[in-house]
Amino acid sequence: MEKLDEAIEAAYVAHIASLYKVLAQSMLAANGDREELVAAQVRFERGLQFAAEVRVCARTAAGLK
């Protein structure tokens, strides 16, 4: 079970890193447009919430706390 736990956590961390990269790219593409910057932040926040939900579901399905 330890390896399963480690795999789930590694996937979670990788997903967060991916979200961060997308946020950075979106902010760069926004080129100072306040509306686009706020939209990028909102998408990032939603992505974080979704990643946390998936993590909980994966841990539950794997019988982990």
N, CA, C and O atoms as a Tripos MOL2 file, in Angstrom:
@<TRIPOS>MOLECULE
protein
  260   259    65     0     0
PROTEIN
NO_CHARGES

@<TRIPOS>ATOM
      1 N           0.8140   -1.2060    0.0000 N.3       1 MET1
      2 CA          0.0000    0.0000    0.0000 C.3       1 MET1
      3 C           0.8570    1.2700    0.0000 C.2       1 MET1
      4 O           0.4260    2.3210   -0.4760 O.2       1 MET1
      5 N           2.0630    1.1590    0.5350 N.am      2 GLU2
      6 CA          2.9320    2.3430    0.5820 C.3       2 GLU2
      7 C           3.2520    2.8500   -0.8260 C.2       2 GLU2
      8 O           3.2600    4.0570   -1.0680 O.2       2 GLU2
      9 N           3.5120    1.9340   -1.7450 N.am      3 LYS3
     10 CA          3.8190    2.3360   -3.1190 C.3       3 LYS3
     11 C           2.6060    2.9810   -3.7890 C.2       3 LYS3
     12 O           2.7480    3.9310   -4.5590 O.2       3 LYS3
     13 N           1.4340    2.4690   -3.4960 N.am      4 LEU4
     14 CA          0.2090    3.0470   -4.0390 C.3       4 LEU4
     15 C           0.0160    4.4590   -3.5140 C.2       4 LEU4
     16 O          -0.3220    5.3710   -4.2690 O.2       4 LEU4
     17 N           0.2310    4.6350   -2.2220 N.am      5 ASP5
     18 CA          0.1310    5.9540   -1.6020 C.3       5 ASP5
     19 C           1.1230    6.9140   -2.2510 C.2       5 ASP5
     20 O           0.7760    8.0490   -2.5750 O.2       5 ASP5
     21 N           2.3450    6.4580   -2.4360 N.am      6 GLU6
     22 CA          3.3720    7.2910   -3.0520 C.3       6 GLU6
     23 C           3.0130    7.6580   -4.4930 C.2       6 GLU6
     24 O           3.2540    8.7830   -4.9300 O.2       6 GLU6
     25 N           2.4390    6.7090   -5.2240 N.am      7 ALA7
     26 CA          2.0500    6.9590   -6.6140 C.3       7 ALA7
     27 C           0.9300    7.9950   -6.6990 C.2       7 ALA7
     28 O           0.9540    8.8750   -7.5600 O.2       7 ALA7
     29 N          -0.0380    7.8860   -5.8100 N.am      8 ILE8
     30 CA         -1.1420    8.8560   -5.7950 C.3       8 ILE8
     31 C          -0.6110   10.2390   -5.4580 C.2       8 ILE8
     32 O          -0.9830   11.2200   -6.1010 O.2       8 ILE8
     33 N           0.2500   10.3250   -4.4620 N.am      9 GLU9
     34 CA          0.8060   11.6220   -4.0640 C.3       9 GLU9
     35 C           1.6720   12.2090   -5.1690 C.2       9 GLU9
     36 O           1.6400   13.4160   -5.4070 O.2       9 GLU9
     37 N           2.4430   11.3670   -5.8440 N.am     10 ALA10
     38 CA          3.2870   11.8490   -6.9400 C.3      10 ALA10
     39 C           2.4320   12.3780   -8.0960 C.2      10 ALA10
     40 O           2.7550   13.3980   -8.7050 O.2      10 ALA10
     41 N           1.3450   11.6740   -8.3830 N.am     11 ALA11
     42 CA          0.4380   12.1190   -9.4450 C.3      11 ALA11
     43 C          -0.2170   13.4480   -9.0600 C.2      11 ALA11
     44 O          -0.3970   14.3250   -9.9050 O.2      11 ALA11
     45 N          -0.5640   13.5850   -7.8020 N.am     12 TYR12
     46 CA         -1.1660   14.8340   -7.3160 C.3      12 TYR12
     47 C          -0.1840   15.9930   -7.4710 C.2      12 TYR12
     48 O          -0.5450   17.0560   -7.9760 O.2      12 TYR12
     49 N           1.0410   15.7850   -7.0380 N.am     13 VAL13
     50 CA          2.0670   16.8300   -7.1390 C.3      13 VAL13
     51 C           2.3290   17.1860   -8.6030 C.2      13 VAL13
     52 O           2.4780   18.3620   -8.9370 O.2      13 VAL13
     53 N           2.3850   16.1870   -9.4700 N.am     14 ALA14
     54 CA          2.6070   16.4330  -10.8980 C.3      14 ALA14
     55 C           1.4610   17.2440  -11.4930 C.2      14 ALA14
     56 O           1.6770   18.1250  -12.3250 O.2      14 ALA14
     57 N           0.2490   16.9380  -11.0610 N.am     15 HIS15
     58 CA         -0.9190   17.6800  -11.5650 C.3      15 HIS15
     59 C          -0.8570   19.1400  -11.1190 C.2      15 HIS15
     60 O          -1.1530   20.0420  -11.9020 O.2      15 HIS15
     61 N          -0.4780   19.3690   -9.8820 N.am     16 ILE16
     62 CA         -0.3560   20.7340   -9.3750 C.3      16 ILE16
     63 C           0.7160   21.4820  -10.1690 C.2      16 ILE16
     64 O           0.5270   22.6460  -10.5230 O.2      16 ILE16
     65 N           1.8340   20.8220  -10.4480 N.am     17 ALA17
     66 CA          2.8950   21.4420  -11.2330 C.3      17 ALA17
     67 C           2.3860   21.8150  -12.6240 C.2      17 ALA17
     68 O           2.7240   22.8740  -13.1510 O.2      17 ALA17
     69 N           1.5770   20.9440  -13.2090 N.am     18 SER18
     70 CA          1.0080   21.2130  -14.5240 C.3      18 SER18
     71 C           0.0760   22.4230  -14.4770 C.2      18 SER18
     72 O           0.1110   23.2790  -15.3610 O.2      18 SER18
     73 N          -0.7450   22.4830  -13.4520 N.am     19 LEU19
     74 CA         -1.6440   23.6320  -13.2840 C.3      19 LEU19
     75 C          -0.8540   24.9270  -13.1440 C.2      19 LEU19
     76 O          -1.2350   25.9580  -13.6980 O.2      19 LEU19
     77 N           0.2350   24.8680  -12.4090 N.am     20 TYR20
     78 CA          1.0870   26.0430  -12.2070 C.3      20 TYR20
     79 C           1.6540   26.5300  -13.5390 C.2      20 TYR20
     80 O           1.6720   27.7310  -13.8090 O.2      20 TYR20
     81 N           2.1130   25.6040  -14.3630 N.am     21 LYS21
     82 CA          2.6600   25.9710  -15.6680 C.3      21 LYS21
     83 C           1.5980   26.6270  -16.5380 C.2      21 LYS21
     84 O           1.8670   27.6160  -17.2210 O.2      21 LYS21
     85 N           0.3950   26.0720  -16.5110 N.am     22 VAL22
     86 CA         -0.7000   26.6470  -17.2950 C.3      22 VAL22
     87 C          -1.0300   28.0500  -16.7870 C.2      22 VAL22
     88 O          -1.2740   28.9570  -17.5830 O.2      22 VAL22
     89 N          -1.0380   28.2290  -15.4790 N.am     23 LEU23
     90 CA         -1.2990   29.5570  -14.9190 C.3      23 LEU23
     91 C          -0.2350   30.5450  -15.3850 C.2      23 LEU23
     92 O          -0.5600   31.6510  -15.8180 O.2      23 LEU23
     93 N           1.0200   30.1550  -15.2990 N.am     24 ALA24
     94 CA          2.1030   31.0460  -15.7110 C.3      24 ALA24
     95 C           1.9790   31.4100  -17.1910 C.2      24 ALA24
     96 O           2.1610   32.5700  -17.5600 O.2      24 ALA24
     97 N           1.6740   30.4340  -18.0300 N.am     25 GLN25
     98 CA          1.5120   30.6960  -19.4630 C.3      25 GLN25
     99 C           0.3130   31.6070  -19.7290 C.2      25 GLN25
    100 O           0.3680   32.4890  -20.5850 O.2      25 GLN25
    101 N          -0.7560   31.3830  -18.9940 N.am     26 SER26
    102 CA         -1.9560   32.2060  -19.1620 C.3      26 SER26
    103 C          -1.6980   33.6440  -18.7380 C.2      26 SER26
    104 O          -2.1700   34.5860  -19.3760 O.2      26 SER26
    105 N          -0.9450   33.8040  -17.6570 N.am     27 MET27
    106 CA         -0.6270   35.1560  -17.1900 C.3      27 MET27
    107 C           0.2620   35.8770  -18.2040 C.2      27 MET27
    108 O           0.0870   37.0700  -18.4530 O.2      27 MET27
    109 N           1.1940   35.1640  -18.7730 N.am     28 LEU28
    110 CA          2.0610   35.7500  -19.7860 C.3      28 LEU28
    111 C           1.2520   36.1430  -21.0140 C.2      28 LEU28
    112 O           1.4380   37.2290  -21.5640 O.2      28 LEU28
    113 N           0.3550   35.2620  -21.4420 N.am     29 ALA29
    114 CA         -0.4760   35.5240  -22.6140 C.3      29 ALA29
    115 C          -1.4590   36.6700  -22.3710 C.2      29 ALA29
    116 O          -1.8570   37.3600  -23.3100 O.2      29 ALA29
    117 N          -1.8470   36.8700  -21.1100 N.am     30 ALA30
    118 CA         -2.7960   37.9420  -20.7840 C.3      30 ALA30
    119 C          -2.1920   39.3170  -21.0540 C.2      30 ALA30
    120 O          -2.9120   40.2840  -21.3010 O.2      30 ALA30
    121 N          -0.8850   39.3920  -21.0050 N.am     31 ASN31
    122 CA         -0.1830   40.6350  -21.3310 C.3      31 ASN31
    123 C          -0.7370   41.8450  -20.5710 C.2      31 ASN31
    124 O          -0.9140   42.9260  -21.1330 O.2      31 ASN31
    125 N          -1.0030   41.6310  -19.2830 N.am     32 GLY32
    126 CA         -1.4670   42.7300  -18.4430 C.3      32 GLY32
    127 C          -2.9700   42.9710  -18.4500 C.2      32 GLY32
    128 O          -3.4580   43.8340  -17.7200 O.2      32 GLY32
    129 N          -3.7080   42.2300  -19.2570 N.am     33 ASP33
    130 CA         -5.1650   42.3830  -19.3100 C.3      33 ASP33
    131 C          -5.7450   41.8580  -17.9990 C.2      33 ASP33
    132 O          -5.7100   40.6590  -17.7220 O.2      33 ASP33
    133 N          -6.2730   42.7700  -17.2070 N.am     34 ARG34
    134 CA         -6.7710   42.4290  -15.8620 C.3      34 ARG34
    135 C          -7.8370   41.3330  -15.9120 C.2      34 ARG34
    136 O          -7.8250   40.4150  -15.0920 O.2      34 ARG34
    137 N          -8.7360   41.4270  -16.8530 N.am     35 GLU35
    138 CA         -9.8170   40.4410  -16.9680 C.3      35 GLU35
    139 C          -9.2550   39.0370  -17.2440 C.2      35 GLU35
    140 O          -9.6990   38.0540  -16.6510 O.2      35 GLU35
    141 N          -8.2920   38.9620  -18.1350 N.am     36 GLU36
    142 CA         -7.6650   37.6780  -18.4600 C.3      36 GLU36
    143 C          -6.8630   37.1360  -17.2740 C.2      36 GLU36
    144 O          -6.8380   35.9280  -17.0380 O.2      36 GLU36
    145 N          -6.2180   38.0180  -16.5410 N.am     37 LEU37
    146 CA         -5.4620   37.5920  -15.3630 C.3      37 LEU37
    147 C          -6.3850   37.0010  -14.3020 C.2      37 LEU37
    148 O          -6.0680   35.9740  -13.7000 O.2      37 LEU37
    149 N          -7.5040   37.6370  -14.0780 N.am     38 VAL38
    150 CA         -8.4720   37.1420  -13.1040 C.3      38 VAL38
    151 C          -9.0430   35.8030  -13.5710 C.2      38 VAL38
    152 O          -9.2040   34.8820  -12.7690 O.2      38 VAL38
    153 N          -9.3470   35.6930  -14.8560 N.am     39 ALA39
    154 CA         -9.8750   34.4410  -15.3980 C.3      39 ALA39
    155 C          -8.8570   33.3090  -15.2290 C.2      39 ALA39
    156 O          -9.2300   32.1820  -14.9030 O.2      39 ALA39
    157 N          -7.5920   33.6040  -15.4480 N.am     40 ALA40
    158 CA         -6.5410   32.5960  -15.2760 C.3      40 ALA40
    159 C          -6.4640   32.1400  -13.8240 C.2      40 ALA40
    160 O          -6.2970   30.9540  -13.5410 O.2      40 ALA40
    161 N          -6.5870   33.0870  -12.9200 N.am     41 GLN41
    162 CA         -6.5470   32.7550  -11.4940 C.3      41 GLN41
    163 C          -7.7350   31.8860  -11.1070 C.2      41 GLN41
    164 O          -7.5830   30.9250  -10.3540 O.2      41 GLN41
    165 N          -8.8940   32.2130  -11.6080 N.am     42 VAL42
    166 CA        -10.1000   31.4280  -11.3160 C.3      42 VAL42
    167 C          -9.9410   29.9980  -11.8430 C.2      42 VAL42
    168 O         -10.2840   29.0380  -11.1530 O.2      42 VAL42
    169 N          -9.4240   29.8620  -13.0610 N.am     43 ARG43
    170 CA         -9.2090   28.5180  -13.6200 C.3      43 ARG43
    171 C          -8.2080   27.7390  -12.7700 C.2      43 ARG43
    172 O          -8.3860   26.5420  -12.5390 O.2      43 ARG43
    173 N          -7.1650   28.4090  -12.3070 N.am     44 PHE44
    174 CA         -6.1720   27.7650  -11.4570 C.3      44 PHE44
    175 C          -6.8070   27.2840  -10.1540 C.2      44 PHE44
    176 O          -6.5790   26.1520   -9.7290 O.2      44 PHE44
    177 N          -7.5970   28.1380   -9.5290 N.am     45 GLU45
    178 CA         -8.2680   27.7690   -8.2760 C.3      45 GLU45
    179 C          -9.1920   26.5740   -8.4800 C.2      45 GLU45
    180 O          -9.2190   25.6610   -7.6550 O.2      45 GLU45
    181 N          -9.9400   26.5770   -9.5640 N.am     46 ARG46
    182 CA        -10.8320   25.4420   -9.8590 C.3      46 ARG46
    183 C         -10.0270   24.1740  -10.1020 C.2      46 ARG46
    184 O         -10.4180   23.0880   -9.6750 O.2      46 ARG46
    185 N          -8.9140   24.3170  -10.7830 N.am     47 GLY47
    186 CA         -8.0430   23.1780  -11.0290 C.3      47 GLY47
    187 C          -7.4960   22.6000   -9.7380 C.2      47 GLY47
    188 O          -7.4110   21.3810   -9.5880 O.2      47 GLY47
    189 N          -7.1240   23.4680   -8.8010 N.am     48 LEU48
    190 CA         -6.6320   23.0120   -7.5000 C.3      48 LEU48
    191 C          -7.7180   22.2580   -6.7380 C.2      48 LEU48
    192 O          -7.4600   21.2130   -6.1400 O.2      48 LEU48
    193 N          -8.9250   22.7980   -6.7660 N.am     49 GLN49
    194 CA        -10.0340   22.1420   -6.0810 C.3      49 GLN49
    195 C         -10.3150   20.7720   -6.6900 C.2      49 GLN49
    196 O         -10.5390   19.7970   -5.9720 O.2      49 GLN49
    197 N         -10.3010   20.7090   -8.0160 N.am     50 PHE50
    198 CA        -10.5530   19.4420   -8.7010 C.3      50 PHE50
    199 C          -9.4610   18.4310   -8.3810 C.2      50 PHE50
    200 O          -9.7520   17.2640   -8.1150 O.2      50 PHE50
    201 N          -8.2140   18.8680   -8.4040 N.am     51 ALA51
    202 CA         -7.0930   17.9710   -8.0910 C.3      51 ALA51
    203 C          -7.2260   17.4040   -6.6820 C.2      51 ALA51
    204 O          -6.9500   16.2270   -6.4530 O.2      51 ALA51
    205 N          -7.6450   18.2370   -5.7490 N.am     52 ALA52
    206 CA         -7.8180   17.7770   -4.3670 C.3      52 ALA52
    207 C          -8.9460   16.7430   -4.2800 C.2      52 ALA52
    208 O          -8.8380   15.7530   -3.5560 O.2      52 ALA52
    209 N         -10.0220   16.9840   -5.0250 N.am     53 GLU53
    210 CA        -11.1360   16.0310   -5.0290 C.3      53 GLU53
    211 C         -10.7160   14.6900   -5.6350 C.2      53 GLU53
    212 O         -11.0660   13.6310   -5.1140 O.2      53 GLU53
    213 N          -9.9780   14.7430   -6.7180 N.am     54 VAL54
    214 CA         -9.5030   13.5140   -7.3630 C.3      54 VAL54
    215 C          -8.5830   12.7600   -6.4090 C.2      54 VAL54
    216 O          -8.6630   11.5360   -6.3030 O.2      54 VAL54
    217 N          -7.7140   13.4840   -5.7220 N.am     55 ARG55
    218 CA         -6.8000   12.8630   -4.7630 C.3      55 ARG55
    219 C          -7.5730   12.1180   -3.6810 C.2      55 ARG55
    220 O          -7.2470   10.9790   -3.3470 O.2      55 ARG55
    221 N          -8.5930   12.7630   -3.1410 N.am     56 VAL56
    222 CA         -9.4090   12.1290   -2.0910 C.3      56 VAL56
    223 C         -10.0970   10.8790   -2.6420 C.2      56 VAL56
    224 O         -10.1110    9.8360   -1.9880 O.2      56 VAL56
    225 N         -10.6620   10.9830   -3.8390 N.am     57 CYS57
    226 CA        -11.3370    9.8380   -4.4590 C.3      57 CYS57
    227 C         -10.3650    8.6890   -4.6960 C.2      57 CYS57
    228 O         -10.6880    7.5300   -4.4350 O.2      57 CYS57
    229 N          -9.1750    9.0150   -5.1900 N.am     58 ALA58
    230 CA         -8.1760    7.9790   -5.4640 C.3      58 ALA58
    231 C          -7.7350    7.2930   -4.1700 C.2      58 ALA58
    232 O          -7.6030    6.0700   -4.1250 O.2      58 ALA58
    233 N          -7.5100    8.0750   -3.1350 N.am     59 ARG59
    234 CA         -7.0880    7.5110   -1.8510 C.3      59 ARG59
    235 C          -8.1950    6.6370   -1.2640 C.2      59 ARG59
    236 O          -7.9170    5.5730   -0.7110 O.2      59 ARG59
    237 N          -9.4260    7.0710   -1.3810 N.am     60 THR60
    238 CA        -10.5560    6.3010   -0.8840 C.3      60 THR60
    239 C         -10.6930    4.9960   -1.6570 C.2      60 THR60
    240 O         -10.8710    3.9330   -1.0620 O.2      60 THR60
    241 N         -10.6100    5.0750   -2.9690 N.am     61 ALA61
    242 CA        -10.7330    3.8740   -3.8000 C.3      61 ALA61
    243 C          -9.6200    2.8830   -3.5170 C.2      61 ALA61
    244 O          -9.8050    1.6720   -3.6410 O.2      61 ALA61
    245 N          -8.4590    3.4080   -3.1340 N.am     62 ALA62
    246 CA         -7.3150    2.5340   -2.8380 C.3      62 ALA62
    247 C          -7.3010    2.0370   -1.3960 C.2      62 ALA62
    248 O          -6.4130    1.2810   -1.0000 O.2      62 ALA62
    249 N          -8.2900    2.4650   -0.6150 N.am     63 GLY63
    250 CA         -8.3710    2.0460    0.7740 C.3      63 GLY63
    251 C          -7.3740    2.7460    1.6750 C.2      63 GLY63
    252 O          -6.9750    2.2100    2.7080 O.2      63 GLY63
    253 N          -6.9740    3.9480    1.2800 N.am     64 LEU64
    254 CA         -6.0350    4.7420    2.0930 C.3      64 LEU64
    255 C          -6.8030    5.8320    2.8310 C.2      64 LEU64
    256 O          -7.9010    6.2090    2.4220 O.2      64 LEU64
    257 N          -6.2340    6.3290    3.9000 N.am     65 LYS65
    258 CA         -6.8890    7.4010    4.6630 C.3      65 LYS65
    259 C          -6.7480    8.7170    3.9870 C.2      65 LYS65
    260 O          -7.2390    9.7260    4.4920 O.2      65 LYS65
@<TRIPOS>BOND
     1     1     2 1
     2     2     3 1
     3     3     4 2
     4     3     5 am
     5     5     6 1
     6     6     7 1
     7     7     8 2
     8     7     9 am
     9     9    10 1
    10    10    11 1
    11    11    12 2
    12    11    13 am
    13    13    14 1
    14    14    15 1
    15    15    16 2
    16    15    17 am
    17    17    18 1
    18    18    19 1
    19    19    20 2
    20    19    21 am
    21    21    22 1
    22    22    23 1
    23    23    24 2
    24    23    25 am
    25    25    26 1
    26    26    27 1
    27    27    28 2
    28    27    29 am
    29    29    30 1
    30    30    31 1
    31    31    32 2
    32    31    33 am
    33    33    34 1
    34    34    35 1
    35    35    36 2
    36    35    37 am
    37    37    38 1
    38    38    39 1
    39    39    40 2
    40    39    41 am
    41    41    42 1
    42    42    43 1
    43    43    44 2
    44    43    45 am
    45    45    46 1
    46    46    47 1
    47    47    48 2
    48    47    49 am
    49    49    50 1
    50    50    51 1
    51    51    52 2
    52    51    53 am
    53    53    54 1
    54    54    55 1
    55    55    56 2
    56    55    57 am
    57    57    58 1
    58    58    59 1
    59    59    60 2
    60    59    61 am
    61    61    62 1
    62    62    63 1
    63    63    64 2
    64    63    65 am
    65    65    66 1
    66    66    67 1
    67    67    68 2
    68    67    69 am
    69    69    70 1
    70    70    71 1
    71    71    72 2
    72    71    73 am
    73    73    74 1
    74    74    75 1
    75    75    76 2
    76    75    77 am
    77    77    78 1
    78    78    79 1
    79    79    80 2
    80    79    81 am
    81    81    82 1
    82    82    83 1
    83    83    84 2
    84    83    85 am
    85    85    86 1
    86    86    87 1
    87    87    88 2
    88    87    89 am
    89    89    90 1
    90    90    91 1
    91    91    92 2
    92    91    93 am
    93    93    94 1
    94    94    95 1
    95    95    96 2
    96    95    97 am
    97    97    98 1
    98    98    99 1
    99    99   100 2
   100    99   101 am
   101   101   102 1
   102   102   103 1
   103   103   104 2
   104   103   105 am
   105   105   106 1
   106   106   107 1
   107   107   108 2
   108   107   109 am
   109   109   110 1
   110   110   111 1
   111   111   112 2
   112   111   113 am
   113   113   114 1
   114   114   115 1
   115   115   116 2
   116   115   117 am
   117   117   118 1
   118   118   119 1
   119   119   120 2
   120   119   121 am
   121   121   122 1
   122   122   123 1
   123   123   124 2
   124   123   125 am
   125   125   126 1
   126   126   127 1
   127   127   128 2
   128   127   129 am
   129   129   130 1
   130   130   131 1
   131   131   132 2
   132   131   133 am
   133   133   134 1
   134   134   135 1
   135   135   136 2
   136   135   137 am
   137   137   138 1
   138   138   139 1
   139   139   140 2
   140   139   141 am
   141   141   142 1
   142   142   143 1
   143   143   144 2
   144   143   145 am
   145   145   146 1
   146   146   147 1
   147   147   148 2
   148   147   149 am
   149   149   150 1
   150   150   151 1
   151   151   152 2
   152   151   153 am
   153   153   154 1
   154   154   155 1
   155   155   156 2
   156   155   157 am
   157   157   158 1
   158   158   159 1
   159   159   160 2
   160   159   161 am
   161   161   162 1
   162   162   163 1
   163   163   164 2
   164   163   165 am
   165   165   166 1
   166   166   167 1
   167   167   168 2
   168   167   169 am
   169   169   170 1
   170   170   171 1
   171   171   172 2
   172   171   173 am
   173   173   174 1
   174   174   175 1
   175   175   176 2
   176   175   177 am
   177   177   178 1
   178   178   179 1
   179   179   180 2
   180   179   181 am
   181   181   182 1
   182   182   183 1
   183   183   184 2
   184   183   185 am
   185   185   186 1
   186   186   187 1
   187   187   188 2
   188   187   189 am
   189   189   190 1
   190   190   191 1
   191   191   192 2
   192   191   193 am
   193   193   194 1
   194   194   195 1
   195   195   196 2
   196   195   197 am
   197   197   198 1
   198   198   199 1
   199   199   200 2
   200   199   201 am
   201   201   202 1
   202   202   203 1
   203   203   204 2
   204   203   205 am
   205   205   206 1
   206   206   207 1
   207   207   208 2
   208   207   209 am
   209   209   210 1
   210   210   211 1
   211   211   212 2
   212   211   213 am
   213   213   214 1
   214   214   215 1
   215   215   216 2
   216   215   217 am
   217   217   218 1
   218   218   219 1
   219   219   220 2
   220   219   221 am
   221   221   222 1
   222   222   223 1
   223   223   224 2
   224   223   225 am
   225   225   226 1
   226   226   227 1
   227   227   228 2
   228   227   229 am
   229   229   230 1
   230   230   231 1
   231   231   232 2
   232   231   233 am
   233   233   234 1
   234   234   235 1
   235   235   236 2
   236   235   237 am
   237   237   238 1
   238   238   239 1
   239   239   240 2
   240   239   241 am
   241   241   242 1
   242   242   243 1
   243   243   244 2
   244   243   245 am
   245   245   246 1
   246   246   247 1
   247   247   248 2
   248   247   249 am
   249   249   250 1
   250   250   251 1
   251   251   252 2
   252   251   253 am
   253   253   254 1
   254   254   255 1
   255   255   256 2
   256   255   257 am
   257   257   258 1
   258   258   259 1
   259   259   260 2
@<TRIPOS>SUBSTRUCTURE
     1 MET1         2 RESIDUE 1 A MET
     2 GLU2         6 RESIDUE 1 A GLU
     3 LYS3        10 RESIDUE 1 A LYS
     4 LEU4        14 RESIDUE 1 A LEU
     5 ASP5        18 RESIDUE 1 A ASP
     6 GLU6        22 RESIDUE 1 A GLU
     7 ALA7        26 RESIDUE 1 A ALA
     8 ILE8        30 RESIDUE 1 A ILE
     9 GLU9        34 RESIDUE 1 A GLU
    10 ALA10       38 RESIDUE 1 A ALA
    11 ALA11       42 RESIDUE 1 A ALA
    12 TYR12       46 RESIDUE 1 A TYR
    13 VAL13       50 RESIDUE 1 A VAL
    14 ALA14       54 RESIDUE 1 A ALA
    15 HIS15       58 RESIDUE 1 A HIS
    16 ILE16       62 RESIDUE 1 A ILE
    17 ALA17       66 RESIDUE 1 A ALA
    18 SER18       70 RESIDUE 1 A SER
    19 LEU19       74 RESIDUE 1 A LEU
    20 TYR20       78 RESIDUE 1 A TYR
    21 LYS21       82 RESIDUE 1 A LYS
    22 VAL22       86 RESIDUE 1 A VAL
    23 LEU23       90 RESIDUE 1 A LEU
    24 ALA24       94 RESIDUE 1 A ALA
    25 GLN25       98 RESIDUE 1 A GLN
    26 SER26      102 RESIDUE 1 A SER
    27 MET27      106 RESIDUE 1 A MET
    28 LEU28      110 RESIDUE 1 A LEU
    29 ALA29      114 RESIDUE 1 A ALA
    30 ALA30      118 RESIDUE 1 A ALA
    31 ASN31      122 RESIDUE 1 A ASN
    32 GLY32      126 RESIDUE 1 A GLY
    33 ASP33      130 RESIDUE 1 A ASP
    34 ARG34      134 RESIDUE 1 A ARG
    35 GLU35      138 RESIDUE 1 A GLU
    36 GLU36      142 RESIDUE 1 A GLU
    37 LEU37      146 RESIDUE 1 A LEU
    38 VAL38      150 RESIDUE 1 A VAL
    39 ALA39      154 RESIDUE 1 A ALA
    40 ALA40      158 RESIDUE 1 A ALA
    41 GLN41      162 RESIDUE 1 A GLN
    42 VAL42      166 RESIDUE 1 A VAL
    43 ARG43      170 RESIDUE 1 A ARG
    44 PHE44      174 RESIDUE 1 A PHE
    45 GLU45      178 RESIDUE 1 A GLU
    46 ARG46      182 RESIDUE 1 A ARG
    47 GLY47      186 RESIDUE 1 A GLY
    48 LEU48      190 RESIDUE 1 A LEU
    49 GLN49      194 RESIDUE 1 A GLN
    50 PHE50      198 RESIDUE 1 A PHE
    51 ALA51      202 RESIDUE 1 A ALA
    52 ALA52      206 RESIDUE 1 A ALA
    53 GLU53      210 RESIDUE 1 A GLU
    54 VAL54      214 RESIDUE 1 A VAL
    55 ARG55      218 RESIDUE 1 A ARG
    56 VAL56      222 RESIDUE 1 A VAL
    57 CYS57      226 RESIDUE 1 A CYS
    58 ALA58      230 RESIDUE 1 A ALA
    59 ARG59      234 RESIDUE 1 A ARG
    60 THR60      238 RESIDUE 1 A THR
    61 ALA61      242 RESIDUE 1 A ALA
    62 ALA62      246 RESIDUE 1 A ALA
    63 GLY63      250 RESIDUE 1 A GLY
    64 LEU64      254 RESIDUE 1 A LEU
    65 LYS65      258 RESIDUE 1 A LYS
